[in-house]
Structure formats: structure tokens, C-alpha cells
Amino acid sequence: MLNKNDVVTVEITDIGVGGEGIGRVDGYTLFIKDAIIGDVVEAKVMKAKKNYGYARMMEIIHPSADRVEPKCAFARKCGGCQIQEMSYERQLAFKEQKIRGNLERIGGFDRGKIDAVMEPVEGMDEPFRYRNKAQFPFGTDKEGNPVTGFYAGRTHDIIANTECILGVEQNREILEIILQYMKENCVAAYDEKSGKGLIRHVLIRYGFTTKEIMVCLVINGTKLPKADRLIKKLTQLEGMTSITLSPNTRRDNVIMGNSYEVLWGQGFITDYIGNVKYQISPLSFYQVNPVQTEKLYGLALEYADLKGTETVWDLYCGIGTISLFLAQKAKQVYGVEIVPQAIEDAKNNAKINEINNAAFYVGKAEEVLPDYYEEYAKTHGGEKARADVIVVDPPRKGCDETLLETIVKMEPEKVVYVSCDSATLARDLKYLCENGYEIRKVRGVDQFPETVHVETVVLLSQQKPDDTIEIDLDLDELDATSAETKATYQEIKDYVLKEFGLKVSSLYISQVKRKCGIEVGENYNLPKSENARVPQCPKEKEDAIKAALKYFAMI
């Protein structure tokens, strides 16, 4: 074990979730910011725990062959880019390995299987200036001047910088106009510690196709003093379409307020992904990298392989971005999203694109889909609700198990899983593959170059026999009295789960076997004590088990 203030030489072999380099000294793991894979560095231990510690890089002894000079002068200080010092080719290789590692370690998938389904990561031709959205915090420097930029890593200390090379070039001029307005009109920046001051953040959105610009000021109040002076300057910029105000007086880290008002222009901008048009408000969720988003959604559409006859569910649909892509090729699409404003945007986006085969529901996906499934059975004489394709694009935490259970019950031929976190993706894939599905394709899409994040698209399909053969059996040679040997308990469980979406225990199977006159072991699943209460098989599960026994010709 190392101790605080120890100075060590270490080779970096991996990258952590926060972008820090990972190296090992005599089996002890160190996390070292600003180090990349292949570096050999001298580092000073700043915090030491039993099995791992955090160290500060003091010197690069041997730079990695993949180390490059970052384009941004603030790359090491700023928390926005974690791996700008790494060549882009190596970034893509790292992200593919990250997906592979999580599938193997968390999902439990065999390396050979991963090799068979993994496709190369989809990178960018130009991995800079790709963000169509940026949120800039405002503060005050030591001289009392307003500043904006980005927070230093793991702090709320603002690094003054109006020129972020991940954002569009228009951001710089907009920020400088706002800073000048604040100076000239004595408008104070918000101070987190005191809760005083007015300007908290500025949200800027840019339409890559339409060239429309939105500026939304998030303020600690309800009014912007002398707003006309700021509006006059901003509206001189080419493409300015929407200037809005979002009041936020909460003392928390949430950036946007719950509402917004229009100061000038309209309350949204428009942009396109492919040939689908979207209206985007200050509160809309919209993918920040439109170039890669078109590839991402195109890949989801390719994996879905729609022929025009399918019913598709799009869960966590946001403002309908994927839903409307899918609706171009599907018979009917149903989108589900918890944010009411997003669903309103989705309905409006369907309307402006004259798409009539997409319907949207407000609510949690893990509640809406199970409720729909149960209600459908009630109103259709016990018939099971089904879907041809289900698409999920959940937040970082992944899918709730209740939702995964319902997906399995609905038996879609294909599941397309779009993920922003390959760790929770791997966990959810493990569940789906244990319940009747098989991974067919996996591909990463680099939505966020210069950072450790990567999107992943996965195609799963129902497991089906690859082939059938015909054989002749002499029934006289079979022991027809040994019906109980025709299917194992596990085979019966698997059949009931696949056909009825129900999980049954060995106890329930043995109870139903006895009722049907099939012998089971004398003490099989009997209670351990005389007074123990033995649960009895519910009618629904009893019927399902009987169906399985019939299927296996046991009754």
C-alpha cells in the first residue's frame, strides 16, 4: 500500500470513468488526472485508501505514442474535455474497448461472442466544433468583473474562457456581448455562496442545418434590467431567432428554471436530423451532436429493419427524435417520455412533419408500458399485447427491471437498445439474454469526441432454433410411463416464461404434477417442518404449467 505524499513512477494502462489515467504500482491502483494510456509518469499520492489512491501528475517521463498537443489552452484545467491530449484514433479504440470490457465484465458475455457481434465505433471526420448546445455559468473574478466559461474539474470554480473548441464559433461573440452588457449596466453575476446576483447561466443553441440561434438567460429573479439594450446587440447577429429568460431562484445545482418567457423572437429554433424537422425550446432534450445523431438514429433504424408493417414502441422518446425517424418506415410508433413538455414537443414535431402514425404518452416508461400490457389483456379477453420492435434509449441509470420484464412478455421480434452508459447497458443486456433474447449487433457511436463518453446501439432478437430435422421414432421402444422424464423442471420453467411471461418455482411445478397424476419424488419440495406454511400455486401459473406439461406430452 502507498501512503500520502509518496512519489512513484507508474505506467498508465487504462482510463477511468472521469477521464483520469489508471496505473498500478505493486498491485496498488492509482488514478492520475491528465495522464493517458501509454504514458509513464511521475506522480505524487494525494489521497491513499486501502486498495487504491489518487495522485497528481508531476512529470511525464515517457509520453505515450498516442499523446498529442491539445487544441485548447485550458484543456488540463477545464472539466469539459477529459482526453483531448489523446489522439482521436486512440480515443475511438479506447471507447470500443470500454464497451467490450463492460459487456464481458458486467454482462458476462464471452469474448468470442463479443468479437462476433461487435462493429467498429462510428467516429467523426472533424471531432471539434460539434456541439449545438452549450450552457455557460457566470461568476465574478477577483477584480469584480463578470466572467463566464466552464467549471474546473470537480469544482464550481469558473475558468474564464469564451472560446470552447467543442462549441460553435458563434458562442464567443454571444458571450462577449452579454459580459459587456453586464459591465455597462452593473448587472451582477450570481454568487452560489451568498445566493445573490442575477445572471446564473446562459444557454445557447444553434441549428446546424438552419443556422438559427437561441439564447436563453437563466436568472436569479424574474426581470432582466435594461433588457432592450442586450436584445439590440444580440439581434444584430446573423441567425438570431429566439431570446428567452428562464427564472431560477432555487439554491441547487439544476441549471434551468421550470419555465421560460420570450424576450424577443419566438420560443424555439428549428433544426433537422436527416429529413425530419424538429422544434427545439430552451427546455427540450435534443442530442448535442447533430452530425453523429444522424448516424446514431440511422443505425437504430437500420437495426430495426422496418418493412412498413410493424408496431414499434420507443421508450424514453424525448421530443420524438428517434420516434419520428422510425415512423417513416413503421406502420405505427408509440413514444413514452416522463417530461410533459417533451411530449408536447414530440406531438408538435409529428404535426409539423405531417407524420400521422406516431402517438405519444406522458409517464415513466417503467409504468406506462406495464400498465398498457395489463390493461390490454383485460380489454382483449386475455390476449397478450405485442410489439414487433421495441426501442429503448434510457438515461444513464439504464432500464428499470419492471420495464425489462414487460419487454420480455411482449415478445418483440427485435429490441434496439440505445445507451449512453455501456455499464448499465451490459447489465440490462444480461437480463434480456437470460430471458429469451440474443445479441446480434453492437456498435459504438462517438457522440462526444475529446471526452470519455460513448453511445452504443445494440440489436437483440428472439432466440429461435436455427434448423429442424425429421426423425422416425418407434413408440413401442419408449417408456410411456416415465412421463416425468420428458422435460426437466428448468425446461418447464423456461417454457412458461417464454410463452406466458411468468416465473414459476419447482414447488409449483411439483404441485401441478401431482394434480395431474404425475409421480414426483416423495419428499420433493415438501416443507422442512410440520407446521410450515406451503404456498399454493396460483390459478394463472397452474394453467401455464399445465400448458407446458401438454406441450412436452407429459399429460
PLY file of the C-alpha trace (Angstrom):
ply
format ascii 1.0
element vertex 555
property float x
property float y
property float z
element edge 554
property int vertex1
property int vertex2
end_header
0.00 0.00 0.00
1.16 3.52 -0.79
0.88 6.48 1.56
0.01 10.12 1.07
2.86 12.20 -0.40
4.66 9.14 -1.79
6.21 9.87 -5.20
6.14 6.99 -7.64
6.80 6.19 -11.28
3.88 4.49 -12.94
2.77 3.41 -16.43
-0.81 4.29 -17.41
-2.73 1.29 -18.75
-6.36 2.44 -18.73
-8.71 5.42 -18.39
-11.28 5.81 -15.58
-14.90 6.92 -15.83
-13.90 10.52 -15.14
-11.07 10.54 -17.68
-8.27 10.01 -15.19
-5.39 7.73 -16.11
-5.15 4.42 -14.27
-1.83 2.85 -13.34
-0.65 0.24 -10.82
2.34 0.14 -8.53
2.94 -3.31 -6.99
-0.74 -4.10 -7.47
-1.89 -0.81 -5.90
-4.17 1.21 -8.22
-3.64 4.93 -8.75
-5.96 7.37 -10.53
-3.99 10.21 -12.11
-5.67 13.16 -13.83
-4.31 14.30 -17.23
-2.39 11.07 -17.83
-3.35 8.96 -20.84
-2.87 5.33 -21.82
0.80 4.65 -22.62
2.25 7.49 -20.53
4.95 6.74 -17.96
4.64 9.46 -15.33
6.00 10.56 -12.01
3.09 11.13 -9.65
2.57 12.23 -6.05
-0.05 10.41 -3.99
-2.63 12.93 -2.72
-5.15 10.54 -1.16
-4.49 6.91 -0.21
-7.13 4.31 0.54
-6.63 0.61 1.25
-6.63 -0.66 -2.32
-6.45 2.49 -4.43
-5.49 6.12 -4.31
-5.47 9.43 -6.20
-2.26 11.05 -7.37
-1.19 14.27 -9.05
0.91 14.02 -12.17
4.24 15.75 -11.51
6.10 14.93 -14.72
5.67 12.91 -17.90
8.79 10.74 -18.02
7.93 8.94 -21.27
4.96 10.31 -23.22
2.54 7.88 -24.81
2.87 7.35 -28.55
-0.78 8.46 -28.67
-0.23 11.75 -26.81
-0.97 14.92 -28.83
-0.89 18.63 -28.11
-4.42 19.71 -27.07
-6.02 22.39 -29.23
-7.47 24.18 -26.21
-5.14 26.06 -23.87
-7.45 25.24 -20.94
-7.73 21.51 -21.60
-5.95 20.44 -18.40
-7.82 22.86 -16.14
-11.30 22.58 -17.63
-13.66 19.74 -16.73
-15.32 19.67 -20.15
-12.74 17.64 -22.11
-11.07 14.73 -20.35
-8.94 13.14 -23.08
-8.07 15.93 -25.51
-4.39 15.01 -25.09
-5.10 11.61 -26.68
-5.04 11.14 -30.46
-8.51 10.73 -31.91
-7.72 7.27 -33.31
-6.71 6.14 -29.82
-9.86 7.72 -28.33
-12.01 5.56 -30.61
-10.03 2.43 -29.73
-10.41 3.22 -26.03
-14.17 3.68 -26.38
-14.60 0.41 -28.23
-12.59 -1.36 -25.54
-14.72 0.33 -22.88
-17.88 -1.17 -24.42
-16.21 -4.56 -24.81
-14.94 -4.54 -21.24
-18.35 -3.77 -19.76
-20.06 -6.43 -21.88
-17.56 -9.00 -20.67
-17.18 -7.94 -17.03
-20.73 -6.79 -16.19
-22.77 -8.59 -18.83
-20.86 -11.85 -18.52
-20.65 -12.30 -22.29
-17.96 -14.47 -23.80
-15.15 -12.69 -25.67
-15.78 -14.80 -28.75
-19.43 -13.75 -28.74
-18.46 -10.09 -28.36
-16.00 -10.37 -31.25
-18.73 -11.90 -33.41
-21.27 -9.09 -32.85
-19.07 -6.02 -32.36
-18.82 -3.49 -35.20
-16.24 -0.63 -35.37
-17.01 2.56 -33.48
-18.53 5.28 -35.68
-16.22 8.28 -35.32
-16.21 11.84 -36.67
-14.26 13.29 -39.57
-13.73 16.50 -37.56
-14.03 15.88 -33.78
-14.28 19.57 -32.81
-16.96 22.29 -33.05
-19.66 19.64 -32.88
-21.89 20.81 -30.01
-25.16 22.54 -30.95
-25.86 23.34 -27.30
-23.75 24.87 -24.55
-24.55 26.09 -21.04
-22.15 28.64 -19.58
-22.06 29.53 -15.86
-21.42 33.13 -14.86
-19.42 34.41 -11.91
-17.15 37.24 -10.74
-13.36 37.37 -10.81
-11.08 38.78 -8.08
-11.28 42.25 -9.63
-15.07 42.23 -9.51
-15.57 41.72 -13.25
-18.19 39.29 -14.60
-16.73 36.16 -16.16
-18.02 33.08 -17.91
-16.52 29.83 -19.11
-16.62 26.31 -17.71
-16.10 24.81 -14.30
-12.70 23.38 -13.45
-12.87 19.62 -13.00
-14.82 18.56 -9.86
-15.25 22.17 -8.71
-17.54 25.14 -9.24
-14.60 27.44 -9.90
-15.12 29.11 -13.28
-12.24 29.12 -15.76
-12.78 32.31 -17.73
-12.95 31.32 -21.40
-15.38 32.35 -24.12
-13.73 30.18 -26.77
-14.63 26.50 -26.32
-13.50 24.49 -29.34
-16.21 21.88 -28.85
-18.89 24.54 -29.30
-19.79 26.57 -32.37
-17.82 29.72 -33.15
-20.92 31.91 -32.64
-20.80 31.22 -28.88
-17.82 33.50 -28.32
-19.45 36.64 -29.73
-22.69 35.99 -27.87
-20.88 35.59 -24.53
-18.80 38.70 -25.05
-21.95 40.73 -25.81
-23.55 39.50 -22.57
-20.42 40.23 -20.49
-20.23 43.73 -21.96
-23.92 44.31 -21.21
-23.36 43.23 -17.59
-20.40 45.59 -17.14
-22.09 48.61 -18.74
-25.36 48.16 -16.83
-23.98 46.94 -13.48
-25.80 43.62 -13.72
-24.20 41.22 -11.24
-23.40 37.59 -11.79
-24.96 35.07 -9.41
-22.92 34.02 -6.39
-23.60 30.45 -5.26
-22.38 31.01 -1.70
-24.48 34.10 -0.91
-27.38 33.36 -3.23
-27.18 36.95 -4.51
-26.62 38.30 -8.01
-28.75 37.89 -11.15
-27.16 36.12 -14.15
-26.65 32.42 -13.37
-26.19 30.69 -16.74
-26.65 31.30 -20.43
-27.93 28.53 -22.68
-27.03 28.79 -26.37
-28.48 26.50 -29.05
-27.50 26.51 -32.71
-29.22 24.83 -35.65
-26.52 23.17 -37.76
-28.84 22.94 -40.76
-31.00 26.06 -40.33
-28.26 28.29 -38.78
-30.85 29.56 -36.27
-29.60 30.74 -32.86
-31.28 30.64 -29.45
-30.06 32.49 -26.36
-31.71 31.77 -23.01
-30.59 33.66 -19.90
-31.12 31.82 -16.61
-31.55 34.40 -13.86
-31.94 34.53 -10.10
-35.13 36.58 -10.35
-37.93 37.36 -12.76
-36.80 40.51 -14.63
-33.74 41.48 -16.62
-32.87 45.18 -16.17
-32.48 47.20 -19.35
-33.13 44.05 -21.38
-33.71 46.13 -24.51
-30.01 47.08 -24.61
-28.95 43.44 -24.61
-31.61 42.46 -27.15
-30.48 45.22 -29.50
-26.92 43.84 -29.55
-27.88 40.18 -29.82
-30.35 40.69 -32.65
-27.61 42.13 -34.80
-26.08 38.66 -35.01
-26.91 36.67 -38.13
-29.30 33.81 -37.40
-30.60 35.13 -34.06
-34.09 33.64 -33.77
-35.00 33.31 -30.10
-34.07 35.24 -26.95
-35.68 33.93 -23.77
-35.49 34.23 -19.99
-35.72 31.31 -17.53
-36.22 32.31 -13.86
-34.43 30.03 -11.39
-34.29 31.13 -7.75
-33.56 27.69 -6.30
-30.41 27.09 -4.26
-29.33 23.94 -6.06
-27.22 22.75 -8.99
-30.06 22.44 -11.50
-29.28 24.87 -14.32
-32.62 25.67 -15.94
-35.74 27.04 -14.30
-39.06 25.25 -14.72
-40.36 27.73 -17.28
-39.24 30.43 -19.68
-40.59 33.60 -21.25
-39.85 35.03 -24.67
-37.99 38.36 -24.67
-37.64 38.57 -28.43
-38.47 36.43 -31.45
-40.01 33.03 -30.84
-39.70 30.46 -28.08
-37.85 27.88 -30.17
-35.49 27.25 -33.03
-35.83 24.57 -35.69
-33.32 22.09 -36.98
-33.17 18.82 -38.90
-31.88 15.31 -38.33
-31.91 13.75 -41.75
-35.11 14.97 -43.36
-37.08 15.20 -40.10
-37.67 18.72 -38.79
-37.67 19.47 -35.05
-38.72 22.48 -32.99
-36.41 22.90 -30.01
-37.31 25.02 -26.97
-34.97 26.02 -24.10
-36.29 23.07 -22.04
-36.22 20.48 -24.84
-33.90 17.50 -24.69
-32.13 17.32 -28.03
-28.93 15.48 -28.88
-26.00 17.91 -28.79
-24.06 16.45 -31.74
-26.30 16.57 -34.83
-23.70 15.07 -37.18
-23.33 11.94 -35.04
-27.00 11.90 -34.04
-27.97 11.32 -37.67
-25.57 8.36 -37.71
-26.88 7.13 -34.36
-30.55 7.21 -35.36
-29.74 5.89 -38.80
-28.07 2.93 -37.13
-31.10 2.36 -34.88
-33.32 2.46 -37.96
-31.01 0.06 -39.81
-31.03 -2.39 -36.89
-34.84 -2.20 -36.62
-35.04 -3.17 -40.33
-38.63 -1.95 -40.66
-40.76 -3.05 -43.62
-43.79 -0.81 -43.05
-45.99 -3.31 -41.24
-44.52 -3.08 -37.75
-45.81 -1.71 -34.46
-42.93 -0.04 -32.63
-42.58 1.28 -29.08
-39.96 3.99 -28.47
-39.28 4.27 -24.74
-37.65 7.37 -23.26
-38.50 9.14 -26.51
-37.71 12.75 -25.51
-39.12 15.15 -28.10
-39.71 12.28 -30.50
-36.34 12.33 -32.24
-36.00 8.56 -32.72
-39.79 8.03 -32.87
-40.21 10.22 -35.93
-37.20 8.62 -37.61
-38.81 5.21 -37.09
-42.29 6.39 -38.12
-41.02 6.97 -41.66
-40.70 3.19 -42.07
-43.11 1.69 -39.49
-46.86 1.13 -39.50
-47.32 2.66 -36.02
-44.97 4.12 -33.41
-45.76 4.77 -29.74
-43.43 7.05 -27.79
-43.16 7.31 -24.00
-41.42 10.08 -22.04
-41.74 11.30 -18.43
-41.35 15.03 -19.21
-44.72 16.60 -20.22
-43.09 19.44 -22.16
-41.06 16.92 -24.17
-44.23 15.05 -25.14
-45.86 18.30 -26.23
-42.78 18.96 -28.36
-42.95 15.42 -29.76
-46.60 15.82 -30.77
-45.82 19.16 -32.36
-42.82 17.73 -34.21
-45.02 14.95 -35.59
-47.51 17.59 -36.73
-45.00 19.84 -38.50
-43.57 16.79 -40.31
-47.09 15.59 -41.24
-46.40 12.27 -39.54
-49.70 10.69 -38.51
-48.58 7.25 -37.38
-46.84 8.32 -34.15
-48.63 8.65 -30.80
-47.04 9.82 -27.55
-47.68 9.17 -23.85
-46.54 11.09 -20.77
-45.20 8.97 -17.92
-42.42 6.74 -16.69
-41.60 4.05 -19.23
-41.40 1.51 -16.39
-45.02 2.36 -15.51
-46.65 3.18 -18.85
-45.66 0.00 -20.71
-46.54 -2.48 -17.89
-49.87 -0.68 -17.33
-50.60 -0.83 -21.05
-49.74 -4.53 -21.12
-52.07 -5.35 -18.22
-54.91 -3.17 -19.50
-54.67 -4.66 -22.98
-55.19 -8.16 -21.62
-58.25 -7.00 -19.66
-59.87 -5.36 -22.67
-58.96 -8.07 -25.19
-60.15 -11.20 -23.46
-56.76 -12.15 -22.06
-54.92 -11.66 -25.35
-51.33 -10.51 -24.86
-50.23 -7.10 -26.09
-47.36 -7.44 -28.52
-44.88 -5.27 -30.37
-42.77 -6.04 -33.39
-39.89 -3.79 -32.34
-39.15 -2.03 -29.05
-36.55 0.74 -28.96
-35.16 1.96 -25.62
-32.94 4.99 -25.12
-32.82 5.30 -21.31
-30.91 7.76 -19.12
-27.54 6.79 -17.67
-29.09 4.57 -14.99
-30.47 2.21 -17.66
-33.84 0.43 -17.67
-35.90 -0.48 -14.63
-36.26 -4.28 -14.28
-40.07 -3.94 -14.33
-39.76 -2.47 -17.80
-37.41 -5.22 -18.95
-39.88 -7.84 -17.66
-42.67 -6.27 -19.72
-40.49 -6.12 -22.83
-39.87 -9.86 -22.48
-43.61 -10.50 -22.00
-44.50 -8.54 -25.14
-42.13 -10.73 -27.16
-40.94 -8.21 -29.77
-39.04 -9.82 -32.58
-36.33 -7.17 -32.14
-35.14 -4.90 -29.33
-32.93 -1.96 -30.27
-31.13 -0.59 -27.21
-29.53 2.86 -27.49
-27.35 3.60 -24.48
-25.26 6.47 -23.14
-23.67 4.22 -20.48
-22.25 0.87 -21.54
-22.07 -0.32 -17.92
-25.83 -0.20 -17.30
-26.33 -1.35 -20.89
-24.33 -4.52 -20.15
-26.40 -5.16 -17.01
-29.68 -4.84 -18.93
-28.44 -6.96 -21.85
-27.59 -9.71 -19.39
-31.22 -9.75 -18.19
-32.66 -9.76 -21.71
-30.33 -12.51 -22.87
-31.24 -14.64 -19.85
-34.89 -14.28 -20.86
-35.06 -15.31 -24.47
-33.02 -12.74 -26.44
-29.69 -12.84 -28.19
-27.31 -10.03 -29.15
-26.93 -9.74 -32.91
-25.02 -6.47 -33.38
-23.22 -3.90 -31.20
-21.76 -0.60 -32.36
-20.43 2.45 -30.58
-21.13 5.93 -31.90
-18.80 8.70 -30.74
-21.25 11.44 -29.80
-18.76 13.21 -27.57
-15.22 13.37 -29.00
-12.49 14.52 -26.58
-14.46 13.06 -23.64
-14.70 9.56 -22.15
-18.38 9.16 -23.08
-19.66 6.96 -25.90
-23.12 5.99 -27.15
-23.83 2.39 -28.04
-26.50 0.81 -30.23
-27.37 -2.86 -29.79
-29.66 -5.13 -31.80
-31.24 -8.06 -29.97
-33.58 -10.62 -31.44
-35.58 -13.52 -30.08
-33.66 -16.73 -29.80
-35.06 -19.24 -32.28
-33.94 -22.70 -33.40
-31.62 -22.41 -36.38
-32.88 -25.56 -38.04
-35.23 -28.52 -37.73
-34.79 -32.18 -38.58
-37.20 -35.04 -39.04
-36.66 -38.35 -37.23
-38.60 -41.62 -37.03
-39.45 -42.97 -33.58
-40.71 -46.42 -32.62
-43.22 -45.64 -29.88
-43.08 -49.24 -28.68
-39.49 -48.66 -27.64
-40.40 -45.66 -25.47
-41.23 -45.98 -21.78
-44.53 -44.11 -21.82
-44.89 -44.50 -18.05
-41.91 -42.26 -17.44
-43.66 -39.07 -18.46
-41.96 -37.09 -15.76
-38.63 -37.56 -17.55
-39.79 -35.90 -20.75
-38.94 -32.40 -19.54
-36.79 -31.13 -16.70
-38.06 -28.61 -14.20
-35.83 -26.00 -15.83
-37.26 -26.73 -19.28
-40.78 -26.30 -17.90
-39.77 -23.02 -16.24
-38.23 -21.76 -19.48
-41.32 -22.68 -21.49
-43.71 -20.95 -19.07
-41.57 -17.80 -19.01
-41.31 -17.65 -22.80
-44.95 -18.42 -23.58
-46.73 -16.74 -20.67
-44.18 -14.31 -19.26
-44.48 -15.97 -15.83
-41.78 -17.16 -13.47
-42.70 -20.42 -11.68
-40.91 -22.32 -8.93
-40.07 -26.01 -8.75
-42.55 -26.24 -5.86
-45.40 -25.02 -8.06
-44.42 -27.43 -10.84
-44.39 -30.39 -8.44
-47.82 -29.38 -7.08
-49.32 -29.29 -10.57
-47.62 -32.55 -11.50
-49.27 -34.25 -8.52
-52.67 -32.86 -9.51
-52.18 -34.32 -12.99
-51.21 -37.74 -11.63
-47.52 -37.48 -12.47
-45.25 -39.02 -9.88
-42.67 -36.81 -8.23
-40.14 -37.63 -5.56
-41.77 -38.46 -2.25
-40.10 -35.63 -0.37
-39.65 -33.28 -3.33
-40.27 -29.68 -2.25
-42.10 -30.71 0.92
-41.83 -28.31 3.87
-38.88 -28.74 6.19
-41.07 -28.61 9.32
-44.51 -29.98 10.02
-46.05 -26.60 10.78
-44.51 -24.73 7.83
-46.91 -22.92 5.51
-46.53 -24.07 1.92
-47.54 -21.52 -0.76
-50.03 -22.90 -3.25
-49.68 -22.40 -6.97
-51.91 -19.54 -8.22
-54.51 -20.41 -10.87
-52.78 -18.39 -13.59
-49.47 -20.18 -13.05
-51.17 -23.57 -12.68
-52.78 -23.16 -16.11
-49.44 -22.14 -17.60
-47.65 -25.15 -16.08
-50.39 -27.48 -17.39
-49.90 -26.00 -20.84
-46.19 -26.76 -20.56
-46.91 -30.34 -19.48
-49.16 -30.75 -22.51
-46.51 -29.24 -24.76
-43.96 -31.77 -23.51
-46.57 -34.58 -23.88
-46.47 -35.29 -20.17
-50.26 -35.15 -19.85
0 1
1 2
2 3
3 4
4 5
5 6
6 7
7 8
8 9
9 10
10 11
11 12
12 13
13 14
14 15
15 16
16 17
17 18
18 19
19 20
20 21
21 22
22 23
23 24
24 25
25 26
26 27
27 28
28 29
29 30
30 31
31 32
32 33
33 34
34 35
35 36
36 37
37 38
38 39
39 40
40 41
41 42
42 43
43 44
44 45
45 46
46 47
47 48
48 49
49 50
50 51
51 52
52 53
53 54
54 55
55 56
56 57
57 58
58 59
59 60
60 61
61 62
62 63
63 64
64 65
65 66
66 67
67 68
68 69
69 70
70 71
71 72
72 73
73 74
74 75
75 76
76 77
77 78
78 79
79 80
80 81
81 82
82 83
83 84
84 85
85 86
86 87
87 88
88 89
89 90
90 91
91 92
92 93
93 94
94 95
95 96
96 97
97 98
98 99
99 100
100 101
101 102
102 103
103 104
104 105
105 106
106 107
107 108
108 109
109 110
110 111
111 112
112 113
113 114
114 115
115 116
116 117
117 118
118 119
119 120
120 121
121 122
122 123
123 124
124 125
125 126
126 127
127 128
128 129
129 130
130 131
131 132
132 133
133 134
134 135
135 136
136 137
137 138
138 139
139 140
140 141
141 142
142 143
143 144
144 145
145 146
146 147
147 148
148 149
149 150
150 151
151 152
152 153
153 154
154 155
155 156
156 157
157 158
158 159
159 160
160 161
161 162
162 163
163 164
164 165
165 166
166 167
167 168
168 169
169 170
170 171
171 172
172 173
173 174
174 175
175 176
176 177
177 178
178 179
179 180
180 181
181 182
182 183
183 184
184 185
185 186
186 187
187 188
188 189
189 190
190 191
191 192
192 193
193 194
194 195
195 196
196 197
197 198
198 199
199 200
200 201
201 202
202 203
203 204
204 205
205 206
206 207
207 208
208 209
209 210
210 211
211 212
212 213
213 214
214 215
215 216
216 217
217 218
218 219
219 220
220 221
221 222
222 223
223 224
224 225
225 226
226 227
227 228
228 229
229 230
230 231
231 232
232 233
233 234
234 235
235 236
236 237
237 238
238 239
239 240
240 241
241 242
242 243
243 244
244 245
245 246
246 247
247 248
248 249
249 250
250 251
251 252
252 253
253 254
254 255
255 256
256 257
257 258
258 259
259 260
260 261
261 262
262 263
263 264
264 265
265 266
266 267
267 268
268 269
269 270
270 271
271 272
272 273
273 274
274 275
275 276
276 277
277 278
278 279
279 280
280 281
281 282
282 283
283 284
284 285
285 286
286 287
287 288
288 289
289 290
290 291
291 292
292 293
293 294
294 295
295 296
296 297
297 298
298 299
299 300
300 301
301 302
302 303
303 304
304 305
305 306
306 307
307 308
308 309
309 310
310 311
311 312
312 313
313 314
314 315
315 316
316 317
317 318
318 319
319 320
320 321
321 322
322 323
323 324
324 325
325 326
326 327
327 328
328 329
329 330
330 331
331 332
332 333
333 334
334 335
335 336
336 337
337 338
338 339
339 340
340 341
341 342
342 343
343 344
344 345
345 346
346 347
347 348
348 349
349 350
350 351
351 352
352 353
353 354
354 355
355 356
356 357
357 358
358 359
359 360
360 361
361 362
362 363
363 364
364 365
365 366
366 367
367 368
368 369
369 370
370 371
371 372
372 373
373 374
374 375
375 376
376 377
377 378
378 379
379 380
380 381
381 382
382 383
383 384
384 385
385 386
386 387
387 388
388 389
389 390
390 391
391 392
392 393
393 394
394 395
395 396
396 397
397 398
398 399
399 400
400 401
401 402
402 403
403 404
404 405
405 406
406 407
407 408
408 409
409 410
410 411
411 412
412 413
413 414
414 415
415 416
416 417
417 418
418 419
419 420
420 421
421 422
422 423
423 424
424 425
425 426
426 427
427 428
428 429
429 430
430 431
431 432
432 433
433 434
434 435
435 436
436 437
437 438
438 439
439 440
440 441
441 442
442 443
443 444
444 445
445 446
446 447
447 448
448 449
449 450
450 451
451 452
452 453
453 454
454 455
455 456
456 457
457 458
458 459
459 460
460 461
461 462
462 463
463 464
464 465
465 466
466 467
467 468
468 469
469 470
470 471
471 472
472 473
473 474
474 475
475 476
476 477
477 478
478 479
479 480
480 481
481 482
482 483
483 484
484 485
485 486
486 487
487 488
488 489
489 490
490 491
491 492
492 493
493 494
494 495
495 496
496 497
497 498
498 499
499 500
500 501
501 502
502 503
503 504
504 505
505 506
506 507
507 508
508 509
509 510
510 511
511 512
512 513
513 514
514 515
515 516
516 517
517 518
518 519
519 520
520 521
521 522
522 523
523 524
524 525
525 526
526 527
527 528
528 529
529 530
530 531
531 532
532 533
533 534
534 535
535 536
536 537
537 538
538 539
539 540
540 541
541 542
542 543
543 544
544 545
545 546
546 547
547 548
548 549
549 550
550 551
551 552
552 553
553 554
